[in-house]
Amino acid sequence: MMQRSASPRPPRAAGWLGLLLAASLVGGLVAGCASSASANGMRSSRSGGTASAAGRPAGQPSGTASPAAGTAQPERPASAARPASPVSTPAAQPLAGKVIVLDPGHNGGNGSHPAIIDRLVNVITEWKPCDTAGAQTDAGYPEHAFSFNVAVRLARLLRADGAKVILTRRNDHGVGPCVTQRARIGNRAHADAAISIHADGGPPTGRGFEVIAPGLVPGHNGAIIGPSHRLALDIRNAYHRLTREPYSDYVGTRGLDVRTDLGGLNLSTVPKVFIECANMRDAADAARLTSPRFRQRVAVALAAGFVAFLVPDSHP
């Protein structure tokens, strides 16, 4: 504990006149200091600006020394201890309020349950099998595994963008569902858009991707033809730009096709397309499809296509 030094007594000879003189001198000094501080504050305000609540010039980050580093600074209020949490903006979640249905093609248990998947169902234009086992690469990587992996990756991206995402199947070891049920899931969800994700089993010499839009089935899907074709264009453009996968050279035209034999499209009452992401039978395409990095790129491209379709003025 530090000892306080004793103050010297004033000489007795000074009397009351000396005390008055001393008081006057002290008052002048105090007034002078106050005037100087006020002038300094005005100069600070004109040259940079104003002092912040934390006692530092505005714009100076917390934790850095102020110009008057040797002087004590006022305590910062508790409310300024940390920045406020950022508020989500439409730009941060462009798909907020949108419903998107993802339909990963086929399923891991289809091949071992032919009695179920071979059952014929009505797709309006014809009767077709409930589902199929799907294609695979020459090395045995199956289409159902590819499509489900892409769907999971894509769902994560779309949800981060604010969308409500529904998958037509929750794992890759079940059976089905039938193509009729896959369409019904999107219809019941009143989806803003839907996509069925596939990889083709085309000719070994063929390469590339295609997006399939629904053709008109009179009396059934007329209301979704226009929106589905716009969705097909947005998905095609984003996919081609971001994956650098070429347009299919053996089917469709410049990466686009129109069909009336697919139950998932014929029975849909919401805008919907199919995509064949590449040809599993082509060596170059197969190498890409089996790459996790490429599958992530596929997901990013498809997400960009949905944003382009669902968010006005978002086209690159």
C-alpha positions as CSV (number, residue, x, y, z in Angstrom):
1,M,0.0,0.0,0.0
2,M,1.5,3.3,-1.1
3,Q,1.8,6.1,1.5
4,R,0.4,9.5,0.7
5,S,2.9,12.4,1.1
6,A,2.0,15.2,3.5
7,S,0.9,18.5,1.8
8,P,3.0,21.6,2.8
9,R,1.3,24.2,4.8
10,P,1.0,27.7,3.4
11,P,3.1,30.4,5.1
12,R,1.1,32.2,7.9
13,A,2.3,35.6,6.7
14,A,0.2,35.2,3.5
15,G,-3.0,35.7,5.5
16,W,-6.4,35.8,3.8
17,L,-5.1,37.8,0.9
18,G,-2.7,35.0,0.0
19,L,-5.5,32.4,0.2
20,L,-7.7,34.4,-2.2
21,L,-4.8,34.7,-4.7
22,A,-4.2,31.0,-4.6
23,A,-7.8,30.2,-5.2
24,S,-7.9,32.5,-8.1
25,L,-4.8,30.9,-9.7
26,V,-6.3,27.4,-9.3
27,G,-9.6,28.5,-10.9
28,G,-7.8,29.9,-13.9
29,L,-5.9,26.7,-14.4
30,V,-9.1,24.6,-14.3
31,A,-10.9,26.8,-16.8
32,G,-7.9,26.8,-19.1
33,C,-7.8,22.9,-19.1
34,A,-11.5,22.7,-19.8
35,S,-11.2,25.2,-22.7
36,S,-8.2,23.3,-24.2
37,A,-10.1,20.0,-24.0
38,S,-13.1,21.5,-25.7
39,A,-11.0,22.9,-28.5
40,N,-9.3,19.6,-29.0
41,G,-12.7,17.9,-29.3
42,M,-13.8,20.3,-31.9
43,R,-10.6,19.8,-33.9
44,S,-11.1,16.0,-33.7
45,S,-14.7,16.3,-34.9
46,R,-13.7,18.3,-37.9
47,S,-10.7,16.2,-38.9
48,G,-12.0,12.7,-38.6
49,G,-14.2,12.4,-37.1
50,T,-16.4,11.9,-34.1
51,A,-15.5,9.8,-31.1
52,S,-17.2,6.5,-30.9
53,A,-19.0,5.1,-27.8
54,A,-15.9,3.1,-27.0
55,G,-13.7,6.3,-26.8
56,R,-11.9,5.7,-30.1
57,P,-12.3,7.5,-33.4
58,A,-15.1,6.2,-35.6
59,G,-14.0,3.5,-37.9
60,Q,-11.1,2.4,-35.7
61,P,-11.4,-1.4,-35.0
62,S,-11.6,-2.6,-31.5
63,G,-8.4,-3.8,-30.0
64,T,-6.1,-1.2,-31.8
65,A,-4.5,1.6,-30.0
66,S,-6.1,5.0,-30.3
67,P,-4.0,8.1,-31.1
68,A,-3.9,9.0,-27.4
69,A,-2.6,5.6,-26.3
70,G,-1.4,6.9,-23.0
71,T,-4.8,8.1,-21.8
72,A,-7.4,6.0,-20.2
73,Q,-10.4,5.2,-22.4
74,P,-14.0,5.0,-21.2
75,E,-15.5,1.5,-20.7
76,R,-17.4,0.2,-23.7
77,P,-21.1,-0.5,-23.0
78,A,-22.1,-4.1,-22.7
79,S,-24.3,-3.8,-25.8
80,A,-21.3,-3.0,-27.9
81,A,-19.3,-6.0,-26.7
82,R,-20.0,-8.0,-29.8
83,P,-21.5,-7.3,-33.2
84,A,-25.1,-8.1,-33.8
85,S,-25.9,-11.4,-35.6
86,P,-26.3,-10.9,-39.3
87,V,-29.8,-11.0,-40.5
88,S,-30.6,-13.3,-43.4
89,T,-31.4,-11.4,-46.6
90,P,-33.1,-12.6,-49.8
91,A,-29.7,-12.8,-51.4
92,A,-28.5,-15.1,-48.7
93,Q,-31.4,-17.5,-49.2
94,P,-32.7,-17.0,-52.7
95,L,-35.0,-20.1,-52.5
96,A,-36.7,-19.3,-49.2
97,G,-40.3,-20.5,-49.4
98,K,-39.8,-22.7,-52.4
99,V,-40.5,-26.4,-52.5
100,I,-38.3,-28.7,-54.7
101,V,-38.7,-32.4,-55.2
102,L,-35.7,-34.5,-56.0
103,D,-36.2,-37.9,-57.6
104,P,-33.0,-40.0,-57.6
105,G,-33.6,-42.7,-60.2
106,H,-34.0,-46.4,-59.4
107,N,-33.0,-47.9,-56.1
108,G,-30.4,-50.3,-54.7
109,G,-32.8,-53.1,-54.0
110,N,-34.6,-53.0,-57.4
111,G,-32.5,-55.6,-59.1
112,S,-33.3,-58.3,-56.5
113,H,-37.0,-57.7,-56.5
114,P,-38.1,-58.2,-60.2
115,A,-41.7,-59.2,-59.2
116,I,-42.2,-55.7,-57.8
117,I,-40.4,-53.5,-60.3
118,D,-41.6,-55.5,-63.4
119,R,-45.2,-54.9,-62.5
120,L,-46.8,-52.8,-65.2
121,V,-48.3,-49.4,-64.4
122,N,-50.3,-46.9,-66.5
123,V,-48.3,-43.8,-67.6
124,I,-51.2,-42.5,-69.8
125,T,-49.5,-43.1,-73.1
126,E,-48.7,-46.7,-72.5
127,W,-48.2,-49.3,-69.8
128,K,-44.6,-49.6,-68.4
129,P,-42.7,-51.4,-65.7
130,C,-43.1,-49.9,-62.2
131,D,-39.3,-49.2,-62.2
132,T,-36.0,-50.7,-63.4
133,A,-32.7,-51.6,-61.9
134,G,-30.9,-48.9,-63.9
135,A,-27.5,-48.8,-65.7
136,Q,-24.0,-49.2,-64.5
137,T,-20.4,-48.5,-65.6
138,D,-18.3,-51.3,-67.1
139,A,-16.5,-51.4,-63.7
140,G,-19.9,-52.0,-61.9
141,Y,-20.6,-48.5,-60.4
142,P,-24.5,-48.4,-60.4
143,E,-26.7,-45.6,-61.6
144,H,-28.9,-45.8,-58.4
145,A,-25.8,-45.1,-56.3
146,F,-24.8,-42.2,-58.5
147,S,-28.3,-40.6,-58.6
148,F,-28.8,-40.9,-54.8
149,N,-25.4,-39.5,-54.0
150,V,-26.0,-36.5,-56.2
151,A,-29.5,-36.0,-54.8
152,V,-28.2,-35.9,-51.2
153,R,-25.5,-33.4,-52.2
154,L,-28.0,-31.3,-54.1
155,A,-30.6,-31.3,-51.2
156,R,-27.9,-29.9,-48.9
157,L,-27.2,-27.0,-51.3
158,L,-30.8,-26.2,-51.9
159,R,-31.7,-26.2,-48.2
160,A,-28.8,-23.9,-47.5
161,D,-30.4,-21.6,-50.1
162,G,-33.7,-21.7,-48.1
163,A,-35.7,-24.3,-50.0
164,K,-37.8,-27.0,-48.6
165,V,-36.5,-30.2,-50.3
166,I,-38.3,-33.6,-50.5
167,L,-36.7,-36.7,-51.8
168,T,-38.7,-39.5,-53.4
169,R,-36.6,-42.1,-51.6
170,R,-34.6,-41.7,-48.3
171,N,-31.9,-44.4,-48.9
172,D,-30.2,-46.5,-51.6
173,H,-31.1,-50.0,-50.4
174,G,-34.9,-50.1,-50.8
175,V,-37.2,-51.0,-53.7
176,G,-39.0,-48.5,-55.9
177,P,-41.1,-46.5,-55.6
178,C,-42.9,-46.9,-58.8
179,V,-42.7,-44.1,-61.4
180,T,-46.4,-43.3,-60.7
181,Q,-45.7,-42.8,-57.0
182,R,-42.6,-40.7,-57.7
183,A,-44.8,-38.3,-59.7
184,R,-47.4,-38.3,-57.0
185,I,-44.9,-37.2,-54.4
186,G,-44.1,-34.0,-56.3
187,N,-47.8,-33.4,-57.0
188,R,-48.9,-33.7,-53.3
189,A,-46.1,-31.4,-52.2
190,H,-47.3,-28.8,-54.7
191,A,-43.6,-28.5,-55.7
192,D,-42.4,-25.3,-57.4
193,A,-40.1,-27.6,-59.4
194,A,-39.0,-31.2,-59.6
195,I,-36.2,-33.2,-61.2
196,S,-35.5,-36.9,-61.8
197,I,-31.8,-37.6,-61.6
198,H,-30.3,-40.3,-63.8
199,A,-27.1,-41.4,-65.7
200,D,-27.7,-43.0,-69.1
201,G,-26.7,-46.5,-70.3
202,G,-26.1,-45.4,-73.9
203,P,-23.8,-46.8,-76.6
204,P,-20.2,-47.2,-75.6
205,T,-19.1,-44.8,-78.2
206,G,-21.6,-42.1,-77.1
207,R,-20.9,-39.3,-74.7
208,G,-22.6,-36.3,-73.0
209,F,-25.7,-35.3,-71.1
210,E,-29.3,-34.4,-72.0
211,V,-32.2,-32.8,-70.1
212,I,-35.6,-34.3,-71.0
213,A,-38.8,-32.1,-70.9
214,P,-42.3,-33.5,-71.0
215,G,-44.1,-33.6,-74.3
216,L,-47.8,-32.7,-74.4
217,V,-50.3,-35.4,-73.4
218,P,-53.6,-33.7,-74.2
219,G,-55.9,-33.4,-71.3
220,H,-53.2,-34.3,-68.7
221,N,-50.1,-32.1,-68.5
222,G,-50.8,-29.0,-70.7
223,A,-50.4,-26.6,-67.7
224,I,-46.8,-27.6,-67.0
225,I,-45.5,-27.8,-70.5
226,G,-44.3,-24.2,-70.7
227,P,-42.8,-24.0,-67.2
228,S,-41.1,-27.4,-67.6
229,H,-39.5,-26.3,-70.8
230,R,-38.1,-23.2,-69.1
231,L,-36.8,-25.4,-66.3
232,A,-35.2,-27.7,-68.8
233,L,-33.4,-24.7,-70.4
234,D,-32.2,-23.3,-67.1
235,I,-31.0,-26.7,-65.9
236,R,-29.3,-27.4,-69.3
237,N,-27.5,-24.1,-69.4
238,A,-26.3,-24.3,-65.8
239,Y,-25.2,-27.9,-66.2
240,H,-23.3,-27.3,-69.4
241,R,-21.6,-24.2,-68.0
242,L,-20.6,-25.5,-64.6
243,T,-19.7,-29.2,-65.3
244,R,-18.2,-28.7,-68.8
245,E,-19.9,-32.0,-69.8
246,P,-20.7,-31.9,-73.5
247,Y,-24.2,-32.2,-74.9
248,S,-25.1,-35.7,-75.8
249,D,-23.8,-36.7,-79.2
250,Y,-26.2,-39.7,-79.6
251,V,-29.6,-38.4,-78.5
252,G,-31.5,-35.1,-78.2
253,T,-30.5,-31.8,-79.7
254,R,-27.9,-29.6,-77.9
255,G,-28.5,-31.3,-74.6
256,L,-32.4,-31.1,-74.8
257,D,-35.0,-33.7,-75.6
258,V,-38.8,-34.0,-75.3
259,R,-40.6,-37.3,-74.5
260,T,-44.1,-38.6,-73.8
261,D,-43.3,-42.1,-72.7
262,L,-42.0,-41.3,-69.2
263,G,-44.5,-41.7,-66.4
264,G,-42.7,-39.3,-64.1
265,L,-43.2,-36.5,-66.6
266,N,-46.6,-37.5,-68.0
267,L,-48.2,-37.8,-64.6
268,S,-46.6,-34.7,-63.1
269,T,-48.8,-31.6,-62.3
270,V,-45.8,-29.5,-61.3
271,P,-42.9,-28.3,-63.5
272,K,-40.5,-31.3,-63.9
273,V,-37.6,-32.5,-66.0
274,F,-35.4,-35.6,-66.2
275,I,-31.6,-35.3,-66.6
276,E,-29.2,-38.0,-67.9
277,C,-26.0,-36.6,-66.3
278,A,-23.6,-38.5,-68.6
279,N,-23.3,-41.9,-70.3
280,M,-22.2,-44.6,-67.9
281,R,-21.1,-46.8,-70.8
282,D,-18.5,-44.3,-72.1
283,A,-15.1,-44.6,-70.5
284,A,-14.5,-40.8,-70.2
285,D,-18.0,-40.2,-68.8
286,A,-17.8,-43.2,-66.5
287,A,-14.5,-41.8,-65.0
288,R,-16.2,-38.5,-64.2
289,L,-19.4,-40.1,-62.7
290,T,-17.4,-42.2,-60.3
291,S,-15.5,-39.1,-59.0
292,P,-16.9,-37.5,-55.8
293,R,-15.6,-34.2,-57.0
294,F,-17.5,-34.4,-60.2
295,R,-20.7,-35.4,-58.4
296,Q,-20.4,-32.3,-56.2
297,R,-20.0,-30.3,-59.3
298,V,-23.1,-31.9,-60.7
299,A,-25.0,-30.9,-57.5
300,V,-23.7,-27.3,-57.7
301,A,-24.8,-27.0,-61.4
302,L,-28.3,-28.4,-60.7
303,A,-28.7,-26.0,-57.7
304,A,-27.7,-23.1,-60.0
305,G,-30.3,-24.3,-62.5
306,F,-33.1,-24.2,-59.9
307,V,-32.1,-20.7,-58.7
308,A,-32.1,-19.5,-62.3
309,F,-35.7,-20.9,-62.8
310,L,-37.2,-19.9,-59.5
311,V,-35.6,-16.6,-58.8
312,P,-36.4,-13.7,-61.2
313,D,-33.4,-11.9,-62.7
314,S,-30.9,-14.4,-61.3
315,H,-29.6,-15.6,-64.6
316,P,-25.8,-15.1,-65.0
